[in-house]
Amino acid sequence: MSVHARPAPATRRQLGHLDPKTIARPSFPRPRVNDLIFHELADLVGERFVAAGDWNTRRTQASATAGEEFFARAHQRGWHDCVWDTLGIEVQTWFREGDTLVQDDYVFCDPSLGATVQERPWSAEDAVVRLGLSDRAPLLIDLDVPAIAMTNIAEGTQESE
């Protein structure tokens, strides 16, 4: 899944019939858009998933605990944070001058996919720093996923013999 969570509180229209109290983190009086997206995706993802993109959050925020609450909730649901769980730190993906935000793009997946992270996750900061293409750098994660399509073809071939 590709995610872009606007950095704002979720509107009444976005929340629809959902009770804001069941979605909001304790540190925020109203749920943020990323809280709503997490809530909705948490029930949709299966045993194998990747939910990546611009989550517009970070571990350290204006509130001392709001960021940690977001990521603790993800871990409680069994979501693997491909950068943090691999490196134990965040990598810089955000390069807006004067901003303290470091990483706001994240790749979450199930633990079995998380175990296949091959290289150190990294951001292509040259796209920002040298080329000036954006204020954020692409976050790259290398997962060693077995060739599913080839497995199905090989299995189908064996059955027809």
N, C-alpha and C positions, 0 to 999 in steps of 0.2 A: 504494500500500500504506500502511496505517496501522500505525504502530509504537508499542509501549510496551515499553521494555526496563527491567525491574526493575533498580535499582541494586545489584547483587549478583553474586557469582561464579556462573557457570552450574553447575548440579548435574550429577551423573553421569547422572541420569535424563534431563535436558534434552540432554546431549551425546550420549546413546545410543552408537552405534558410532563416533562421530567421535574422532579423536586430539586431545586438548586442546592439544598442542604445535603443531599446524597452525593453530589458531584463536587462541590467546592472543597478545597483544602482547608484545614482548620485556620491557617494563617490569612486566608482571604475571605471577606464577608460574602462575596459573590463568586461563582465559578468563572474561570477564565475560559477562553475558547479552547486552549490546549487541554483543560480539564474535561470539557465536553467531548472533544475528539477522543481522548483516552478512554473515557467512559463508554462511548459508543463502540470503539474498536475492541475493547477488552472482551466484549461479548461476541464479537464477530470472528476473531482470529481462531484458527484451529490449532492443531498440534504443531504445524510448521508454518511460520509466517515471518515476514519482514515488514516492518512499519517504519519508514524512513522519511526524513525531510526536515522542514523548518518548523520545529516545535515551539520556537520563541519562548524558551525558558532557559534557566541555568541553575546550577546548584547553589550559587550565592546570588541573592536578589535583595531588593530593598528590605524585604522581611527576612529576618535571620533564619527562618525555618521553611519558608514557602517552597524554595527550590528543592531542598532535601525531602520535603513531603511529596513532591511530584515524583521524584525518582524512587523513593521508598515504596510508594504505591505501585510503581511499575515492577519493582523487584518482588513485591508481595504477590503479584499476579504471575510471576514466573518469567517476566520479560528480561531478556539479556540486553544490556547496553553495550554494544560492540566496542565502543571506545573505552569507557570507564572500566568495564569488567575485564578488558584485555590489558590496558595500560595503568589503571589506577589513577589516571589524571584525565583532564579534558584537553582537547587539541584546539588550536585557534582556527575558527571558521569565519569569524566576524571581524571586519577590519574598518569599521567606521571610526574616523578620527575623533578622539575625545571620549569615546564610549568605553566603559569598563567591561562590557560583555565580551566574553572570549568565545564560547561555543554555544550556538543556539540551534544547530542542526545535529540531529541524532539518528542513529540507526539502531532500532530495537528489533530483536528477533527471539525465537524460541531458544531454549538452552542447547538443544541438539545442533542447531545451525551456529549458535554462538561458539560452540566448541570447535568449529571448523575455520575460525578466523585464522588466516595463514600468516599474514605479514602485520607489522604494526599499522594500525589505522592511521591515516594521515590526511591532511588537507592540502590541496594544490594551491598554496598561497601565491605562487607566481602568477596565477590568473588574476589575482587582485593586486599584489604589490608591483609586479613588473609590467603586466599588461593592462591593469586598470579596468578589467571587464565588469567588475561588480564590487560591492562592499562586502561580499562574502565569498569564501573559497569552497569549491566542491569538496565534500568529505568522501574519501575513498576507503572502502572496506573490501578486502579480498576473502571471500568464503570459498572453501573447497567443497563444492556441492557435486555429488556423483552425477554422472550423465544419465538422467532419468529417461530421456527419449531413447538413448541407445540401449538402455536396459530393456525397455518395452519392446524394441525391435528384436533384440536378441531372444527375448522370451517368446515372442510370437513366432520366430523362425524355428525354435526348438519344438514348439507344439505342432507345427505343420510337417515335421519330418517323421 
